[in-house]
């Protein structure tokens, strides 16, 4: 918020997950969008296997549709692993990216 003089950010893509999504959501401006596509904070856990996701899950925010509408914000999630079955979508995204080679 300091960097935007209190206005907030238009788009945040957050691969961290858990409580970090709460921080990202609070940093959005009106009409801001939060894209969630990972939970890398799970790697910080000392729990084995899928149990690592417990802390991430407990820290995740719950989004209320009415609050989203009142604040004019949006939230979306992407599971990149499921996009391998969508070659046309991946190709479009790659062509649209200014850094795609």
C-alpha positions in Angstrom: 0.0 0.0 0.0 2.9 2.3 0.7 4.2 1.9 -2.9 0.8 2.8 -4.3 0.1 5.7 -2.0 -2.7 3.7 -0.4 -4.5 3.0 -3.6 -3.7 -0.7 -3.8 -2.7 -3.0 -6.7 -4.7 -3.9 -9.8 -3.4 -7.5 -10.3 -1.6 -9.8 -8.0 -0.5 -13.3 -9.1 0.3 -15.3 -5.9 2.0 -18.7 -6.0 2.6 -18.7 -2.2 -0.8 -19.7 -0.8 -2.2 -19.9 2.7 -2.0 -16.7 4.8 -0.1 -15.0 2.0 -3.3 -14.9 0.0 -4.9 -12.8 2.8 -2.0 -10.3 2.6 -2.3 -10.2 -1.2 -6.1 -9.7 -1.0 -5.7 -6.8 1.4 -3.3 -5.1 -1.0 -5.8 -5.0 -3.9 -7.4 -1.7 -5.0 -11.1 -1.4 -6.0 -11.4 -3.5 -9.2 -8.3 -5.4 -8.2 -7.8 -9.1 -9.1 -6.0 -11.8 -7.1 -4.9 -14.8 -9.1 -3.9 -17.8 -7.0 -1.9 -20.6 -8.6 0.2 -22.4 -6.0 0.9 -23.2 -2.4 4.7 -23.0 -2.2 4.5 -22.0 1.5 3.7 -25.7 2.1 7.4 -26.4 1.6 8.2 -24.6 4.9 6.3 -27.2 6.9 8.2 -30.0 8.7 5.2 -32.3 8.3 5.5 -35.3 5.8 3.8 -35.6 2.5 0.3 -34.2 1.9 0.2 -33.2 5.6 2.3 -30.2 4.6 -0.8 -28.7 3.2 -2.6 -28.6 6.6 -1.0 -25.3 7.6 -1.6 -23.8 4.2 -5.2 -24.8 4.3 -5.8 -23.4 7.8 -4.3 -20.1 6.8 -6.3 -19.7 3.6 -8.9 -17.0 3.4 -12.6 -17.7 2.8 -14.0 -15.3 0.3 -17.6 -14.0 0.6 -19.2 -13.2 -2.7 -21.1 -10.2 -1.2 -17.8 -8.7 0.2 -16.1 -9.3 -3.2 -18.9 -7.4 -4.9 -19.0 -4.5 -2.3 -15.2 -4.0 -2.7 -15.3 -4.5 -6.5 -12.5 -7.1 -6.2 -12.2 -10.5 -7.8 -10.4 -13.7 -7.0 -9.5 -16.6 -9.3 -7.5 -19.8 -9.1 -5.6 -21.8 -11.6 -4.3 -25.3 -11.3 -1.4 -25.3 -13.8 -1.2 -29.1 -13.7 -4.7 -29.3 -15.3 -3.8 -27.0 -18.2 -1.6 -29.6 -19.9 -4.8 -31.0 -21.4 -5.6 -27.5 -22.8 -2.9 -27.0 -25.5 -4.8 -24.2 -27.4 -5.2 -22.2 -24.2 -1.5 -22.6 -23.3 -0.5 -21.6 -26.9 -2.7 -18.4 -26.7 -1.2 -17.5 -23.3 2.3 -18.0 -24.6 1.7 -15.9 -27.7 0.2 -13.1 -25.5 3.1 -13.0 -23.2 5.7 -10.3 -24.0 8.5 -12.5 -22.7 7.5 -15.7 -24.6 10.1 -16.9 -27.0 
